[in-house]
Amino acid sequence: MGVPERHIVLIGMMGAGKTTVGSRLARALDRPFVDSDVRVEQRTARSVREIFETDGEAAYRALESEVLAEALGSEEPAVIAAAGGTILDPNNRRRMKECGTVVFLEAKPGELLPRVGGQDHRPLLRDDPAGVLQQMDTVRRPLYEETADFVVDVAANRADEVVEQILELVTR
Ligand code: S3P
């Protein structure tokens, strides 16, 4: 069987490697790559941090849901990196499942911590990254799991191995 004519949607926590894996996967499949954070920044001509700081998290969440819905609604199958918090919204989860094959890039908070430093688009991790990642994991893990068609362990594998595994899973 070939690659399904659906979007491939990557979900998972900050630092899981959605952008790195997603752009490589898109290249391997010769598909467009959409990163929801980048789309929000292009749309608003503002940085994620600036939106959080000026308008607050709720305003940012509305924007990310909007760009995600647009990306999922596009007819050309793409690889979509859905920012870590997109799965908090039940409508986002439903749309992802309807329009794509969803892959959860899975890692434990302690494994993510060394991977999230110095990232300007992650204002939520500014003060207590270890504590926040732990809290987020508790709330979000069940949502990532219920939304995903497939789960890939990203801590145990290099990015190119993760790409290979996803290619294998989606073409099975
Ligand atoms: C967030 C994840 C970030 C960014 C924002 C909030 C989250 O994207 O959207 O800082 O709540 O998990 P990445 O998952 O691409 O880091």
Backbone and ligand atoms as CSV (ligand in chain L), in Angstrom:
chain,resi,resn,atom,element,x,y,z
A,1,MET,N,N,0.833,-1.204,0.000
A,1,MET,CA,C,0.000,0.000,0.000
A,1,MET,C,C,0.873,1.261,0.000
A,2,GLY,N,N,0.455,2.297,-0.740
A,2,GLY,CA,C,1.232,3.533,-0.781
A,2,GLY,C,C,0.870,4.444,0.379
A,3,VAL,N,N,1.428,5.642,0.353
A,3,VAL,CA,C,1.131,6.611,1.407
A,3,VAL,C,C,-0.302,7.093,1.224
A,4,PRO,N,N,-1.113,7.082,2.278
A,4,PRO,CA,C,-2.506,7.502,2.131
A,4,PRO,C,C,-2.619,8.973,1.742
A,5,GLU,N,N,-3.646,9.283,0.957
A,5,GLU,CA,C,-3.841,10.654,0.486
A,5,GLU,C,C,-4.502,11.512,1.557
A,6,ARG,N,N,-3.977,11.469,2.751
A,6,ARG,CA,C,-4.508,12.274,3.837
A,6,ARG,C,C,-3.351,13.047,4.421
A,7,HIS,N,N,-3.701,14.044,5.199
A,7,HIS,CA,C,-2.634,14.751,5.904
A,7,HIS,C,C,-1.995,13.808,6.925
A,8,ILE,N,N,-0.727,14.053,7.204
A,8,ILE,CA,C,-0.093,13.399,8.347
A,8,ILE,C,C,0.095,14.496,9.392
A,9,VAL,N,N,-0.495,14.294,10.566
A,9,VAL,CA,C,-0.481,15.324,11.601
A,9,VAL,C,C,0.387,14.848,12.757
A,10,LEU,N,N,1.405,15.648,13.088
A,10,LEU,CA,C,2.297,15.298,14.201
A,10,LEU,C,C,1.870,16.069,15.437
A,11,ILE,N,N,1.642,15.325,16.521
A,11,ILE,CA,C,1.278,15.958,17.787
A,11,ILE,C,C,2.283,15.522,18.851
A,12,GLY,N,N,2.287,16.249,19.957
A,12,GLY,CA,C,3.191,15.906,21.056
A,12,GLY,C,C,3.658,17.184,21.734
A,13,MET,N,N,4.356,16.989,22.825
A,13,MET,CA,C,4.759,18.104,23.670
A,13,MET,C,C,5.849,18.959,23.016
A,14,MET,N,N,6.038,20.128,23.580
A,14,MET,CA,C,7.148,20.978,23.166
A,14,MET,C,C,8.449,20.185,23.309
A,15,GLY,N,N,9.301,20.282,22.318
A,15,GLY,CA,C,10.588,19.583,22.389
A,15,GLY,C,C,10.555,18.168,21.845
A,16,ALA,N,N,9.385,17.697,21.432
A,16,ALA,CA,C,9.293,16.316,20.933
A,16,ALA,C,C,9.905,16.171,19.540
A,17,GLY,N,N,10.081,17.299,18.843
A,17,GLY,CA,C,10.724,17.235,17.531
A,17,GLY,C,C,9.742,17.301,16.365
A,18,LYS,N,N,8.565,17.858,16.597
A,18,LYS,CA,C,7.543,17.913,15.543
A,18,LYS,C,C,8.035,18.663,14.309
A,19,THR,N,N,8.749,19.768,14.547
A,19,THR,CA,C,9.209,20.580,13.423
A,19,THR,C,C,10.325,19.883,12.657
A,20,THR,N,N,11.297,19.359,13.376
A,20,THR,CA,C,12.421,18.673,12.722
A,20,THR,C,C,11.938,17.447,11.957
A,21,VAL,N,N,11.176,16.612,12.645
A,21,VAL,CA,C,10.691,15.375,12.018
A,21,VAL,C,C,9.728,15.717,10.883
A,22,GLY,N,N,8.844,16.681,11.138
A,22,GLY,CA,C,7.830,17.038,10.140
A,22,GLY,C,C,8.437,17.557,8.855
A,23,SER,N,N,9.452,18.404,8.961
A,23,SER,CA,C,10.024,18.950,7.727
A,23,SER,C,C,10.762,17.857,6.957
A,24,ARG,N,N,11.418,16.950,7.663
A,24,ARG,CA,C,12.108,15.842,6.963
A,24,ARG,C,C,11.109,14.883,6.335
A,25,LEU,N,N,10.041,14.609,7.063
A,25,LEU,CA,C,9.014,13.696,6.549
A,25,LEU,C,C,8.366,14.292,5.288
A,26,ALA,N,N,8.094,15.590,5.346
A,26,ALA,CA,C,7.476,16.256,4.193
A,26,ALA,C,C,8.406,16.165,2.983
A,27,ARG,N,N,9.704,16.361,3.222
A,27,ARG,CA,C,10.676,16.278,2.126
A,27,ARG,C,C,10.681,14.859,1.551
A,28,ALA,N,N,10.678,13.863,2.442
A,28,ALA,CA,C,10.717,12.466,1.988
A,28,ALA,C,C,9.480,12.122,1.163
A,29,LEU,N,N,8.355,12.743,1.492
A,29,LEU,CA,C,7.101,12.422,0.792
A,29,LEU,C,C,6.798,13.411,-0.331
A,30,ASP,N,N,7.659,14.404,-0.464
A,30,ASP,CA,C,7.447,15.469,-1.441
A,30,ASP,C,C,6.084,16.149,-1.237
A,31,ARG,N,N,5.832,16.501,0.000
A,31,ARG,CA,C,4.589,17.180,0.362
A,31,ARG,C,C,4.908,18.520,1.002
A,32,PRO,N,N,3.950,19.426,1.011
A,32,PRO,CA,C,4.173,20.660,1.767
A,32,PRO,C,C,4.250,20.387,3.266
A,33,PHE,N,N,5.028,21.214,3.954
A,33,PHE,CA,C,5.118,21.119,5.407
A,33,PHE,C,C,4.493,22.361,6.028
A,34,VAL,N,N,3.592,22.137,6.959
A,34,VAL,CA,C,2.929,23.247,7.652
A,34,VAL,C,C,3.240,23.138,9.140
A,35,ASP,N,N,3.780,24.213,9.707
A,35,ASP,CA,C,4.043,24.273,11.140
A,35,ASP,C,C,3.064,25.306,11.708
A,36,SER,N,N,2.192,24.880,12.622
A,36,SER,CA,C,1.117,25.790,13.044
A,36,SER,C,C,1.649,27.064,13.702
A,37,ASP,N,N,2.738,26.955,14.470
A,37,ASP,CA,C,3.312,28.160,15.090
A,37,ASP,C,C,3.794,29.154,14.031
A,38,VAL,N,N,4.441,28.608,13.011
A,38,VAL,CA,C,4.966,29.473,11.943
A,38,VAL,C,C,3.799,30.150,11.216
A,39,ARG,N,N,2.727,29.378,10.985
A,39,ARG,CA,C,1.542,29.954,10.337
A,39,ARG,C,C,0.940,31.105,11.151
A,40,VAL,N,N,0.888,30.897,12.469
A,40,VAL,CA,C,0.344,31.959,13.322
A,40,VAL,C,C,1.228,33.197,13.208
A,41,GLU,N,N,2.542,32.990,13.220
A,41,GLU,CA,C,3.449,34.137,13.162
A,41,GLU,C,C,3.353,34.842,11.815
A,42,GLN,N,N,3.196,34.060,10.741
A,42,GLN,CA,C,3.058,34.674,9.407
A,42,GLN,C,C,1.761,35.458,9.320
A,43,ARG,N,N,0.697,34.857,9.825
A,43,ARG,CA,C,-0.636,35.477,9.748
A,43,ARG,C,C,-0.694,36.805,10.482
A,44,THR,N,N,-0.059,36.850,11.663
A,44,THR,CA,C,-0.204,38.029,12.519
A,44,THR,C,C,0.978,38.978,12.392
A,45,ALA,N,N,2.039,38.514,11.726
A,45,ALA,CA,C,3.290,39.275,11.674
A,45,ALA,C,C,3.778,39.605,13.088
A,46,ARG,N,N,3.502,38.681,14.023
A,46,ARG,CA,C,3.979,38.847,15.406
A,46,ARG,C,C,4.542,37.499,15.864
A,47,SER,N,N,5.377,37.539,16.891
A,47,SER,CA,C,5.932,36.275,17.385
A,47,SER,C,C,4.944,35.637,18.365
A,48,VAL,N,N,5.076,34.317,18.539
A,48,VAL,CA,C,4.222,33.598,19.490
A,48,VAL,C,C,4.356,34.235,20.873
A,49,ARG,N,N,5.593,34.521,21.252
A,49,ARG,CA,C,5.836,35.120,22.575
A,49,ARG,C,C,5.085,36.446,22.727
A,50,GLU,N,N,5.168,37.271,21.685
A,50,GLU,CA,C,4.518,38.581,21.731
A,50,GLU,C,C,2.997,38.425,21.885
A,51,ILE,N,N,2.420,37.473,21.152
A,51,ILE,CA,C,0.966,37.262,21.234
A,51,ILE,C,C,0.581,36.821,22.650
A,52,PHE,N,N,1.345,35.875,23.203
A,52,PHE,CA,C,1.073,35.433,24.575
A,52,PHE,C,C,1.162,36.611,25.542
A,53,GLU,N,N,2.229,37.414,25.380
A,53,GLU,CA,C,2.474,38.468,26.362
A,53,GLU,C,C,1.484,39.614,26.236
A,54,THR,N,N,1.087,39.937,25.012
A,54,THR,CA,C,0.214,41.095,24.816
A,54,THR,C,C,-1.262,40.721,24.920
A,55,ASP,N,N,-1.650,39.633,24.260
A,55,ASP,CA,C,-3.084,39.310,24.163
A,55,ASP,C,C,-3.501,38.164,25.072
A,56,GLY,N,N,-2.524,37.414,25.571
A,56,GLY,CA,C,-2.844,36.306,26.475
A,56,GLY,C,C,-2.975,34.974,25.752
A,57,GLU,N,N,-2.975,33.927,26.561
A,57,GLU,CA,C,-2.977,32.571,26.005
A,57,GLU,C,C,-4.252,32.270,25.217
A,58,ALA,N,N,-5.400,32.730,25.713
A,58,ALA,CA,C,-6.672,32.398,25.031
A,58,ALA,C,C,-6.670,32.931,23.598
A,59,ALA,N,N,-6.138,34.141,23.431
A,59,ALA,CA,C,-6.092,34.731,22.085
A,59,ALA,C,C,-5.171,33.906,21.179
A,60,TYR,N,N,-4.055,33.474,21.741
A,60,TYR,CA,C,-3.142,32.635,20.950
A,60,TYR,C,C,-3.814,31.309,20.566
A,61,ARG,N,N,-4.518,30.705,21.526
A,61,ARG,CA,C,-5.174,29.409,21.262
A,61,ARG,C,C,-6.205,29.545,20.138
A,62,ALA,N,N,-6.914,30.673,20.104
A,62,ALA,CA,C,-7.914,30.883,19.038
A,62,ALA,C,C,-7.210,30.944,17.682
A,63,LEU,N,N,-6.071,31.636,17.644
A,63,LEU,CA,C,-5.320,31.749,16.383
A,63,LEU,C,C,-4.784,30.392,15.948
A,64,GLU,N,N,-4.252,29.622,16.881
A,64,GLU,CA,C,-3.669,28.330,16.483
A,64,GLU,C,C,-4.759,27.388,15.994
A,65,SER,N,N,-5.970,27.470,16.601
A,65,SER,CA,C,-7.076,26.628,16.136
A,65,SER,C,C,-7.483,27.029,14.718
A,66,GLU,N,N,-7.455,28.319,14.468
A,66,GLU,CA,C,-7.834,28.828,13.142
A,66,GLU,C,C,-6.855,28.344,12.059
A,67,VAL,N,N,-5.566,28.474,12.304
A,67,VAL,CA,C,-4.596,28.050,11.278
A,67,VAL,C,C,-4.593,26.531,11.121
A,68,LEU,N,N,-4.833,25.832,12.220
A,68,LEU,CA,C,-4.878,24.363,12.137
A,68,LEU,C,C,-6.072,23.928,11.278
A,69,ALA,N,N,-7.236,24.528,11.531
A,69,ALA,CA,C,-8.440,24.167,10.760
A,69,ALA,C,C,-8.204,24.435,9.276
A,70,GLU,N,N,-7.545,25.531,8.996
A,70,GLU,CA,C,-7.262,25.869,7.594
A,70,GLU,C,C,-6.336,24.840,6.954
A,71,ALA,N,N,-5.274,24.500,7.672
A,71,ALA,CA,C,-4.311,23.526,7.136
A,71,ALA,C,C,-4.999,22.183,6.918
A,72,LEU,N,N,-5.822,21.764,7.883
A,72,LEU,CA,C,-6.498,20.467,7.765
A,72,LEU,C,C,-7.533,20.492,6.652
A,73,GLY,N,N,-8.061,21.663,6.362
A,73,GLY,CA,C,-9.087,21.794,5.326
A,73,GLY,C,C,-8.520,21.845,3.919
A,74,SER,N,N,-7.214,22.005,3.814
A,74,SER,CA,C,-6.617,22.102,2.478
A,74,SER,C,C,-6.623,20.737,1.782
A,75,GLU,N,N,-6.894,20.753,0.481
A,75,GLU,CA,C,-7.049,19.481,-0.237
A,75,GLU,C,C,-5.738,18.757,-0.478
A,76,GLU,N,N,-4.673,19.527,-0.683
A,76,GLU,CA,C,-3.387,18.883,-0.954
A,76,GLU,C,C,-2.860,18.233,0.327
A,77,PRO,N,N,-2.595,16.914,0.308
A,77,PRO,CA,C,-2.120,16.262,1.525
A,77,PRO,C,C,-0.778,16.850,1.965
A,78,ALA,N,N,-0.709,17.227,3.235
A,78,ALA,CA,C,0.499,17.867,3.762
A,78,ALA,C,C,0.977,17.097,4.984
A,79,VAL,N,N,2.156,17.478,5.455
A,79,VAL,CA,C,2.596,17.069,6.782
A,79,VAL,C,C,2.390,18.285,7.675
A,80,ILE,N,N,1.653,18.113,8.760
A,80,ILE,CA,C,1.303,19.243,9.621
A,80,ILE,C,C,1.870,19.023,11.020
A,81,ALA,N,N,2.716,19.942,11.476
A,81,ALA,CA,C,3.185,19.916,12.868
A,81,ALA,C,C,2.221,20.775,13.671
A,82,ALA,N,N,1.439,20.132,14.523
A,82,ALA,CA,C,0.431,20.848,15.314
A,82,ALA,C,C,1.037,21.181,16.674
A,83,ALA,N,N,1.139,22.459,16.984
A,83,ALA,CA,C,1.805,22.900,18.220
A,83,ALA,C,C,1.250,22.155,19.434
A,84,GLY,N,N,2.100,22.037,20.446
A,84,GLY,CA,C,1.833,21.177,21.598
A,84,GLY,C,C,0.457,21.308,22.231
A,85,GLY,N,N,-0.091,22.538,22.258
A,85,GLY,CA,C,-1.353,22.751,22.969
A,85,GLY,C,C,-2.596,22.574,22.110
A,86,THR,N,N,-2.442,22.301,20.838
A,86,THR,CA,C,-3.616,22.225,19.944
A,86,THR,C,C,-4.602,21.143,20.396
A,87,ILE,N,N,-4.091,20.075,21.002
A,87,ILE,CA,C,-4.987,18.961,21.369
A,87,ILE,C,C,-5.870,19.297,22.577
A,88,LEU,N,N,-5.652,20.465,23.212
A,88,LEU,CA,C,-6.490,20.830,24.360
A,88,LEU,C,C,-7.921,21.113,23.921
A,89,ASP,N,N,-8.098,21.520,22.678
A,89,ASP,CA,C,-9.408,21.896,22.154
A,89,ASP,C,C,-10.061,20.671,21.491
A,90,PRO,N,N,-11.229,20.269,22.005
A,90,PRO,CA,C,-11.880,19.072,21.453
A,90,PRO,C,C,-12.182,19.190,19.961
A,91,ASN,N,N,-12.481,20.405,19.486
A,91,ASN,CA,C,-12.740,20.570,18.046
A,91,ASN,C,C,-11.487,20.319,17.235
A,92,ASN,N,N,-10.340,20.759,17.757
A,92,ASN,CA,C,-9.074,20.484,17.071
A,92,ASN,C,C,-8.827,18.983,17.005
A,93,ARG,N,N,-9.083,18.307,18.113
A,93,ARG,CA,C,-8.841,16.855,18.141
A,93,ARG,C,C,-9.741,16.154,17.120
A,94,ARG,N,N,-10.994,16.567,17.090
A,94,ARG,CA,C,-11.943,15.938,16.159
A,94,ARG,C,C,-11.512,16.173,14.715
A,95,ARG,N,N,-11.136,17.410,14.401
A,95,ARG,CA,C,-10.729,17.729,13.022
A,95,ARG,C,C,-9.493,16.947,12.615
A,96,MET,N,N,-8.529,16.844,13.529
A,96,MET,CA,C,-7.300,16.100,13.209
A,96,MET,C,C,-7.639,14.663,12.845
A,97,LYS,N,N,-8.502,14.056,13.661
A,97,LYS,CA,C,-8.860,12.648,13.429
A,97,LYS,C,C,-9.620,12.489,12.113
A,98,GLU,N,N,-10.468,13.455,11.817
A,98,GLU,CA,C,-11.265,13.382,10.588
A,98,GLU,C,C,-10.415,13.537,9.338
A,99,CYS,N,N,-9.450,14.442,9.418
A,99,CYS,CA,C,-8.756,14.861,8.192
A,99,CYS,C,C,-7.360,14.290,8.055
A,100,GLY,N,N,-6.890,13.562,9.047
A,100,GLY,CA,C,-5.499,13.138,8.935
A,100,GLY,C,C,-5.191,11.831,9.630
A,101,THR,N,N,-3.995,11.353,9.366
A,101,THR,CA,C,-3.417,10.262,10.138
A,101,THR,C,C,-2.567,10.943,11.205
A,102,VAL,N,N,-2.877,10.673,12.460
A,102,VAL,CA,C,-2.275,11.447,13.543
A,102,VAL,C,C,-1.185,10.610,14.237
A,103,VAL,N,N,-0.009,11.201,14.361
A,103,VAL,CA,C,1.123,10.508,14.981
A,103,VAL,C,C,1.573,11.288,16.225
A,104,PHE,N,N,1.579,10.612,17.358
A,104,PHE,CA,C,2.016,11.206,18.624
A,104,PHE,C,C,3.509,10.949,18.794
A,105,LEU,N,N,4.291,12.025,18.792
A,105,LEU,CA,C,5.728,11.905,19.063
A,105,LEU,C,C,5.893,11.933,20.584
A,106,GLU,N,N,6.148,10.775,21.134
A,106,GLU,CA,C,6.051,10.589,22.579
A,106,GLU,C,C,7.405,10.659,23.274
A,107,ALA,N,N,7.466,11.412,24.377
A,107,ALA,CA,C,8.647,11.431,25.251
A,107,ALA,C,C,8.200,11.858,26.634
A,108,LYS,N,N,8.950,11.452,27.634
A,108,LYS,CA,C,8.632,11.804,29.023
A,108,LYS,C,C,9.144,13.218,29.316
A,109,PRO,N,N,8.517,13.906,30.299
A,109,PRO,CA,C,8.950,15.270,30.627
A,109,PRO,C,C,10.448,15.378,30.866
A,110,GLY,N,N,11.020,14.409,31.569
A,110,GLY,CA,C,12.456,14.451,31.865
A,110,GLY,C,C,13.310,14.313,30.608
A,111,GLU,N,N,12.762,13.666,29.600
A,111,GLU,CA,C,13.495,13.513,28.331
A,111,GLU,C,C,13.360,14.780,27.479
A,112,LEU,N,N,12.247,15.493,27.690
A,112,LEU,CA,C,12.011,16.703,26.884
A,112,LEU,C,C,12.813,17.888,27.408
A,113,LEU,N,N,13.013,17.902,28.713
A,113,LEU,CA,C,13.642,19.072,29.348
A,113,LEU,C,C,14.923,19.531,28.652
A,114,PRO,N,N,15.891,18.623,28.402
A,114,PRO,CA,C,17.119,19.099,27.736
A,114,PRO,C,C,16.889,19.536,26.294
A,115,ARG,N,N,15.712,19.248,25.727
A,115,ARG,CA,C,15.469,19.571,24.321
A,115,ARG,C,C,14.716,20.881,24.133
A,116,VAL,N,N,14.261,21.520,25.206
A,116,VAL,CA,C,13.416,22.698,25.039
A,116,VAL,C,C,14.105,24.025,25.354
A,117,GLY,N,N,15.369,23.991,25.753
A,117,GLY,CA,C,16.048,25.226,26.153
A,117,GLY,C,C,16.197,26.222,25.010
A,118,GLY,N,N,16.199,27.499,25.365
A,118,GLY,CA,C,16.512,28.556,24.400
A,118,GLY,C,C,15.547,28.680,23.225
A,119,GLN,N,N,14.303,28.301,23.450
A,119,GLN,CA,C,13.317,28.384,22.359
A,119,GLN,C,C,12.409,29.576,22.620
A,120,ASP,N,N,12.522,30.552,21.801
A,120,ASP,CA,C,11.820,31.797,22.078
A,120,ASP,C,C,10.301,31.708,21.923
A,121,HIS,N,N,9.834,30.702,21.212
A,121,HIS,CA,C,8.376,30.649,21.005
A,121,HIS,C,C,7.656,29.821,22.084
A,122,ARG,N,N,8.337,29.612,23.222
A,122,ARG,CA,C,7.729,28.799,24.278
A,122,ARG,C,C,7.658,29.552,25.602
A,123,PRO,N,N,6.886,30.636,25.626
A,123,PRO,CA,C,6.842,31.465,26.842
A,123,PRO,C,C,6.326,30.718,28.069
A,124,LEU,N,N,5.558,29.652,27.872
A,124,LEU,CA,C,5.010,28.928,29.023
A,124,LEU,C,C,6.105,28.232,29.831
A,125,LEU,N,N,7.261,28.043,29.224
A,125,LEU,CA,C,8.347,27.323,29.927
A,125,LEU,C,C,9.348,28.263,30.573
A,126,ARG,N,N,9.024,29.539,30.570
A,126,ARG,CA,C,10.020,30.523,30.999
A,126,ARG,C,C,10.467,30.328,32.448
A,127,ASP,N,N,9.497,30.110,33.357
A,127,ASP,CA,C,9.860,30.168,34.778
A,127,ASP,C,C,10.275,28.834,35.404
A,128,ASP,N,N,9.520,27.783,35.106
A,128,ASP,CA,C,9.794,26.492,35.763
A,128,ASP,C,C,9.588,25.375,34.741
A,129,PRO,N,N,10.507,25.271,33.772
A,129,PRO,CA,C,10.277,24.332,32.669
A,129,PRO,C,C,10.028,22.901,33.136
A,130,ALA,N,N,10.783,22.425,34.133
A,130,ALA,CA,C,10.603,21.031,34.572
A,130,ALA,C,C,9.202,20.829,35.145
A,131,GLY,N,N,8.784,21.756,36.019
A,131,GLY,CA,C,7.470,21.643,36.657
A,131,GLY,C,C,6.350,21.768,35.643
A,132,VAL,N,N,6.490,22.718,34.717
A,132,VAL,CA,C,5.428,22.944,33.726
A,132,VAL,C,C,5.310,21.746,32.790
A,133,LEU,N,N,6.449,21.204,32.369
A,133,LEU,CA,C,6.400,20.029,31.475
A,133,LEU,C,C,5.715,18.854,32.170
A,134,GLN,N,N,6.031,18.700,33.464
A,134,GLN,CA,C,5.420,17.603,34.227
A,134,GLN,C,C,3.907,17.767,34.309
A,135,GLN,N,N,3.491,18.988,34.637
A,135,GLN,CA,C,2.050,19.291,34.740
A,135,GLN,C,C,1.349,19.079,33.406
A,136,MET,N,N,1.982,19.595,32.356
A,136,MET,CA,C,1.403,19.464,31.009
A,136,MET,C,C,1.259,18.002,30.628
A,137,ASP,N,N,2.273,17.221,30.980
A,137,ASP,CA,C,2.249,15.797,30.632
A,137,ASP,C,C,1.035,15.119,31.270
A,138,THR,N,N,0.768,15.469,32.529
A,138,THR,CA,C,-0.365,14.868,33.242
A,138,THR,C,C,-1.675,15.184,32.533
A,139,VAL,N,N,-1.842,16.440,32.151
A,139,VAL,CA,C,-3.105,16.854,31.512
A,139,VAL,C,C,-3.194,16.345,30.076
A,140,ARG,N,N,-2.091,16.429,29.363
A,140,ARG,CA,C,-2.165,16.233,27.912
A,140,ARG,C,C,-1.966,14.803,27.434
A,141,ARG,N,N,-1.182,14.032,28.174
A,141,ARG,CA,C,-0.862,12.673,27.677
A,141,ARG,C,C,-2.106,11.892,27.266
A,142,PRO,N,N,-3.168,11.874,28.107
A,142,PRO,CA,C,-4.360,11.124,27.688
A,142,PRO,C,C,-4.977,11.680,26.400
A,143,LEU,N,N,-4.857,12.989,26.205
A,143,LEU,CA,C,-5.440,13.603,24.997
A,143,LEU,C,C,-4.610,13.259,23.756
A,144,TYR,N,N,-3.281,13.288,23.904
A,144,TYR,CA,C,-2.424,12.866,22.784
A,144,TYR,C,C,-2.739,11.417,22.433
A,145,GLU,N,N,-2.866,10.600,23.477
A,145,GLU,CA,C,-3.084,9.164,23.237
A,145,GLU,C,C,-4.429,8.902,22.576
A,146,GLU,N,N,-5.462,9.609,23.011
A,146,GLU,CA,C,-6.789,9.341,22.421
A,146,GLU,C,C,-6.876,9.867,20.990
A,147,THR,N,N,-6.064,10.855,20.655
A,147,THR,CA,C,-6.154,11.450,19.310
A,147,THR,C,C,-5.301,10.687,18.296
A,148,ALA,N,N,-4.246,10.028,18.778
A,148,ALA,CA,C,-3.255,9.455,17.857
A,148,ALA,C,C,-3.702,8.140,17.223
A,149,ASP,N,N,-3.369,7.976,15.956
A,149,ASP,CA,C,-3.472,6.666,15.305
A,149,ASP,C,C,-2.227,5.842,15.630
A,150,PHE,N,N,-1.086,6.540,15.748
A,150,PHE,CA,C,0.184,5.864,16.015
A,150,PHE,C,C,0.984,6.648,17.047
A,151,VAL,N,N,1.798,5.919,17.797
A,151,VAL,CA,C,2.678,6.553,18.784
A,151,VAL,C,C,4.115,6.154,18.456
A,152,VAL,N,N,5.013,7.146,18.423
A,152,VAL,CA,C,6.427,6.847,18.164
A,152,VAL,C,C,7.253,7.421,19.316
A,153,ASP,N,N,8.129,6.588,19.868
A,153,ASP,CA,C,8.998,6.998,20.971
A,153,ASP,C,C,10.159,7.820,20.399
A,154,VAL,N,N,10.149,9.113,20.696
A,154,VAL,CA,C,11.177,9.964,20.086
A,154,VAL,C,C,12.453,10.045,20.915
A,155,ALA,N,N,12.359,9.665,22.197
A,155,ALA,CA,C,13.561,9.750,23.031
A,155,ALA,C,C,14.532,8.622,22.684
A,156,ALA,N,N,13.992,7.490,22.275
A,156,ALA,CA,C,14.835,6.323,22.005
A,156,ALA,C,C,15.387,6.328,20.578
A,157,ASN,N,N,14.957,7.276,19.763
A,157,ASN,CA,C,15.326,7.252,18.343
A,157,ASN,C,C,15.825,8.609,17.850
A,158,ARG,N,N,16.722,8.589,16.885
A,158,ARG,CA,C,17.162,9.833,16.241
A,158,ARG,C,C,16.058,10.300,15.300
A,159,ALA,N,N,16.127,11.581,14.912
A,159,ALA,CA,C,15.064,12.148,14.066
A,159,ALA,C,C,14.885,11.354,12.776
A,160,ASP,N,N,16.000,10.942,12.148
A,160,ASP,CA,C,15.849,10.213,10.869
A,160,ASP,C,C,15.217,8.833,11.085
A,161,GLU,N,N,15.460,8.249,12.267
A,161,GLU,CA,C,14.811,6.968,12.583
A,161,GLU,C,C,13.316,7.157,12.829
A,162,VAL,N,N,12.983,8.269,13.478
A,162,VAL,CA,C,11.563,8.562,13.717
A,162,VAL,C,C,10.848,8.732,12.369
A,163,VAL,N,N,11.494,9.432,11.452
A,163,VAL,CA,C,10.907,9.626,10.110
A,163,VAL,C,C,10.682,8.262,9.444
A,164,GLU,N,N,11.689,7.407,9.510
A,164,GLU,CA,C,11.564,6.061,8.912
A,164,GLU,C,C,10.401,5.298,9.526
A,165,GLN,N,N,10.297,5.380,10.838
A,165,GLN,CA,C,9.214,4.642,11.521
A,165,GLN,C,C,7.852,5.166,11.100
A,166,ILE,N,N,7.731,6.472,10.984
A,166,ILE,CA,C,6.430,7.035,10.577
A,166,ILE,C,C,6.104,6.592,9.155
A,167,LEU,N,N,7.104,6.634,8.276
A,167,LEU,CA,C,6.863,6.213,6.883
A,167,LEU,C,C,6.366,4.770,6.856
A,168,GLU,N,N,6.982,3.949,7.672
A,168,GLU,CA,C,6.573,2.539,7.729
A,168,GLU,C,C,5.145,2.395,8.243
A,169,LEU,N,N,4.836,3.145,9.320
A,169,LEU,CA,C,3.505,3.034,9.931
A,169,LEU,C,C,2.402,3.501,8.985
A,170,VAL,N,N,2.632,4.614,8.305
A,170,VAL,CA,C,1.537,5.172,7.491
A,170,VAL,C,C,1.364,4.431,6.165
A,171,THR,N,N,2.356,3.646,5.771
A,171,THR,CA,C,2.227,2.930,4.496
A,171,THR,C,C,1.861,1.457,4.707
A,172,ARG,N,N,1.731,1.047,5.945
A,172,ARG,CA,C,1.465,-0.354,6.251
A,172,ARG,C,C,0.153,-0.860,5.672
L,1,S3P,C1,C,2.869,25.401,23.267
L,1,S3P,C2,C,3.719,24.879,22.331
L,1,S3P,C3,C,4.519,25.722,21.421
L,1,S3P,C4,C,3.839,27.063,21.180
L,1,S3P,C5,C,3.476,27.722,22.468
L,1,S3P,C6,C,2.579,26.854,23.362
L,1,S3P,C7,C,2.151,24.475,24.191
L,1,S3P,O1,O,4.691,25.032,20.177
L,1,S3P,O2,O,2.682,26.884,20.414
L,1,S3P,O3,O,4.643,28.049,23.143
L,1,S3P,O4,O,1.202,24.895,24.880
L,1,S3P,O5,O,2.527,23.275,24.217
L,1,S3P,P1,P,5.623,23.712,19.973
L,1,S3P,O6,O,4.835,22.530,20.436
L,1,S3P,O7,O,5.851,23.701,18.501
L,1,S3P,O8,O,6.858,23.944,20.765
